[in-house]
Amino acid sequence: MKQHRITTSDGVGLNVLEAGSGKPLVLIPGWSQAAEQFKFQIEGLSDRYRVIAIDMRGHGDSDKPAHGYRIQRLAKDVWDALRALDLQDVTILGHSMGCSVLWCYFDLFGAERIGRFVFCDEPPFLTSNPAWSEEETTNAGAIFAPDAVTGTANALAGPDGVATSKGFVGGMVTSAMPKEQLEWMIDCNLKFPRAHSAALIYNHCHQDWRDVMPRIKVPTLYIGGRVSLVPWKSVAWSASVTPGARLEIFEEAEGGQHFMFVENPAKFNRILAEFIG
């Protein structure tokens, strides 16, 4: 595996991890997560593909500027990265907030440079609306009430930001995850400055992508977890409105929480390889 950097259009250096050759597989981490958390995919799939994981601005080992912590800017950063790496016909995977980044990418740039999308464990709209019907709430998969978004962002930006983050990550794994692995994931999370993480989650939680999915015409795979904090029914709904999309749900015994690619990389990598071909 090699580590290098690319520079965005506004001068921010993004850390890139890369291994292998062949068809490109690009991995976009979630909110406050790091490219290194895809180590099992980099190790397990680089014998067949050119596997590339990118730290978003502020995250992991990328630069940490004082600006740009919005989904739209992160989508532009991904476009900048694909262009800098001269990639075409990419299979691109977003995990958690990384899905929002990719839905935004499609909204802005269409499927430019993209051959396949993989959306892993993210609802189409994180924040509920009291006016919604029960069906709308289920399909959206909202896990925050409006006031909870503000409270969470303020907690992250305040003196208890680290404790809030530890609680967040601890609620995203099954009881089978080893303690040392969970601590490593928390360490990855905390590489992103808490004030920036607060700004980004506030922006992220107010994005509605439900009108994007029906317009995606390239091959698409959705992956969810039966006991994830992201309601699996919302992942299934997203797949149902995306033309021709496939759906895979990890059961609890298969590591079917938010980080199934860490808890069960063998199955996760097999599904990816079958999808990419």
C-alpha positions in Angstrom: 0.0 0.0 0.0 1.3 3.5 -0.8 0.2 6.8 0.7 0.2 10.0 -1.3 -1.7 13.3 -1.7 -3.8 15.1 -4.2 -4.8 18.8 -4.0 -8.3 20.1 -4.4 -9.3 23.1 -6.5 -9.2 25.3 -3.4 -5.7 24.1 -2.4 -6.5 21.5 0.3 -4.3 18.4 0.4 -6.2 15.1 0.6 -4.6 11.9 1.9 -4.9 8.9 -0.4 -4.2 5.3 0.3 -3.8 3.0 -2.7 -2.8 -0.6 -3.6 -3.2 -2.9 -6.5 -3.9 -2.5 -10.2 -6.7 -3.0 -12.6 -10.3 -1.7 -12.4 -10.4 1.2 -10.0 -12.4 0.9 -6.7 -12.6 4.2 -4.8 -13.7 4.2 -1.2 -15.2 7.3 0.5 -15.4 7.1 4.4 -18.3 8.5 6.5 -18.6 11.4 8.8 -15.5 11.8 10.9 -14.1 8.5 9.7 -10.7 7.8 8.0 -9.5 6.1 4.9 -7.5 3.6 7.0 -10.7 2.1 8.2 -11.0 0.5 4.8 -7.8 -1.4 5.4 -9.5 -4.8 5.1 -10.8 -3.8 1.7 -7.4 -2.4 0.6 -5.7 -5.6 1.7 -8.4 -8.0 0.6 -9.2 -6.6 -2.9 -6.0 -5.1 -4.2 -5.0 -8.5 -5.7 -7.8 -7.9 -8.3 -8.4 -4.1 -8.4 -6.8 -0.8 -8.0 -8.2 0.1 -4.5 -8.1 3.7 -3.5 -9.3 5.2 -0.1 -9.5 8.9 0.3 -9.6 11.0 3.5 -12.0 13.8 3.1 -10.8 17.3 4.0 -10.3 17.6 7.8 -10.5 13.8 8.2 -7.8 11.3 8.8 -4.4 12.5 7.6 -5.8 15.1 5.1 -5.3 18.9 5.6 -7.6 20.5 8.2 -8.6 23.9 6.7 -11.0 26.2 8.5 -13.5 26.0 5.6 -15.5 23.7 3.4 -17.3 21.4 5.8 -20.4 21.0 3.7 -21.5 18.0 1.7 -21.4 20.0 -1.6 -17.7 20.9 -1.1 -16.9 17.3 -0.2 -18.6 16.2 -3.5 -16.4 18.6 -5.4 -13.4 17.3 -3.6 -14.2 13.8 -4.8 -14.6 15.1 -8.4 -11.2 16.8 -7.9 -9.6 13.6 -6.7 -11.0 11.4 -9.6 -9.7 14.0 -12.0 -6.3 14.3 -10.3 -5.9 10.5 -10.3 -7.1 10.3 -14.0 -9.7 7.7 -13.2 -12.5 6.5 -15.5 -15.2 3.8 -15.2 -14.8 3.9 -11.4 -16.7 1.7 -8.9 -17.1 4.2 -6.1 -18.3 3.3 -2.6 -19.6 5.7 0.0 -20.1 4.6 3.6 -22.5 6.5 5.9 -22.0 10.2 5.1 -19.9 9.1 2.2 -23.2 8.1 0.5 -24.5 11.6 0.9 -21.3 12.9 -0.7 -21.9 10.5 -3.7 -25.5 11.4 -4.0 -24.5 15.0 -4.1 -21.7 14.1 -6.7 -24.4 12.6 -8.9 -26.6 15.6 -8.4 -23.8 17.9 -9.5 -21.9 15.9 -12.1 -24.1 13.0 -13.0 -22.2 9.7 -13.5 -19.1 11.4 -14.9 -16.1 9.1 -14.4 -18.4 6.6 -12.5 -19.2 3.1 -13.8 -20.9 1.8 -10.6 -22.1 3.2 -7.3 -22.1 1.4 -3.9 -24.0 3.0 -1.1 -23.3 1.5 2.3 -25.6 2.1 5.3 -27.0 5.6 5.0 -30.6 6.9 5.0 -31.7 9.4 2.3 -32.6 12.0 4.9 -31.3 12.0 8.4 -33.7 14.5 10.1 -37.4 13.8 10.6 -40.2 16.1 9.8 -43.2 16.1 12.2 -45.5 16.5 9.1 -44.5 13.2 7.6 -46.6 10.2 7.5 -45.4 7.0 9.2 -44.5 5.6 5.7 -42.4 8.7 4.8 -40.6 8.6 8.1 -39.7 4.9 7.6 -38.6 5.4 4.0 -36.4 8.4 4.9 -34.8 6.5 7.7 -34.4 9.7 9.8 -32.6 9.0 13.1 -32.6 12.6 14.3 -35.4 14.9 15.4 -34.8 18.6 14.4 -33.8 19.7 17.9 -31.5 16.7 18.3 -29.4 17.8 15.3 -28.6 21.1 17.0 -28.0 19.5 20.3 -25.6 16.9 18.8 -23.7 19.6 16.9 -23.4 21.7 20.0 -22.2 18.8 22.1 -19.5 17.9 19.5 -18.3 21.5 19.5 -18.4 21.9 23.2 -16.2 20.6 26.1 -17.7 17.1 25.9 -17.0 16.7 22.2 -14.7 13.7 22.7 -17.0 11.9 25.0 -19.9 12.5 22.6 -17.9 11.1 19.8 -16.9 8.0 21.8 -20.6 7.4 22.5 -21.5 7.8 18.9 -18.9 5.3 17.6 -19.7 2.9 20.4 -23.3 2.7 19.2 -22.3 1.8 15.7 -20.8 -1.7 16.3 -22.0 -5.0 17.5 -21.1 -6.5 20.9 -18.8 -8.9 19.1 -16.3 -6.2 18.1 -13.0 -6.5 20.0 -12.3 -3.6 22.4 -9.0 -2.8 20.8 -10.6 -2.5 17.3 -13.3 -0.2 18.7 -10.6 2.0 20.3 -8.7 2.1 17.0 -11.9 3.3 15.3 -12.5 6.0 17.9 -8.9 7.2 17.4 -9.6 7.5 13.6 -12.7 9.4 14.4 -10.9 11.9 16.6 -8.4 12.9 13.9 -11.1 15.2 12.6 -11.3 18.4 14.8 -14.5 18.4 16.9 -15.5 21.9 15.9 -15.3 21.0 12.2 -17.1 17.7 12.9 -20.0 19.7 14.4 -20.2 22.0 11.4 -20.3 19.1 9.0 -22.8 16.9 10.8 -25.2 19.9 11.0 -24.9 20.4 7.3 -25.1 16.7 6.6 -28.3 16.2 8.6 -30.2 18.7 6.6 -29.7 17.2 3.2 -32.5 15.3 1.4 -31.5 13.0 -1.4 -34.8 11.2 -2.1 -35.1 12.8 -5.5 -31.6 11.7 -6.6 -31.9 8.0 -6.4 -34.5 7.5 -9.2 -32.2 9.3 -11.6 -29.3 7.0 -11.1 -29.0 4.8 -14.2 -25.6 3.1 -13.7 -25.3 -0.3 -11.9 -25.9 0.4 -8.2 -25.5 -1.7 -5.0 -27.0 -0.8 -1.6 -25.6 -2.4 1.6 -27.3 -2.2 5.0 -27.2 -3.8 8.5 -30.2 -5.5 10.1 -29.3 -4.0 13.5 -27.5 -0.9 12.3 -28.4 2.5 13.8 -29.4 3.3 10.2 -32.8 1.6 9.7 -32.4 -1.1 7.2 -35.8 -0.5 5.7 -34.6 3.0 4.5 -31.7 1.3 2.8 -34.1 -1.1 1.2 -36.4 1.8 0.1 -33.4 3.6 -1.5 -32.6 0.4 -3.5 -36.3 0.0 -4.5 -36.4 3.5 -6.1 -33.0 3.2 -7.9 -33.5 1.6 -11.3 -32.1 -1.9 -11.3 -30.3 -1.6 -7.9 -29.2 -4.6 -5.9 -29.6 -4.8 -2.1 -27.6 -6.7 0.5 -28.5 -6.8 4.2 -26.0 -8.1 6.8 -27.7 -9.9 9.6 -26.7 -9.3 13.2 -24.6 -12.5 13.4 -22.8 -11.3 10.2 -21.7 -8.0 11.8 -24.8 -6.3 10.6 -24.2 -3.0 12.3 -22.9 0.3 10.8 -19.3 -0.9 10.2 -20.0 -4.3 8.6 -17.0 -3.8 6.3 -14.8 -3.9 9.4 -16.7 -6.5 11.4 -17.2 -8.9 8.4 -14.7 -8.0 5.7 -14.7 -11.5 4.1 -18.4 -11.3 3.2 -18.2 -7.6 2.4 -15.3 -8.0 0.0 -16.9 -11.0 -1.7 -20.1 -9.0 -2.3 -18.0 -6.1 -3.8 -16.0 -8.4 -6.0 -19.2 -10.1 -7.3 -20.7 -6.7 -8.1 -17.6 -5.3 -9.8 -16.8 -8.4 -11.8 
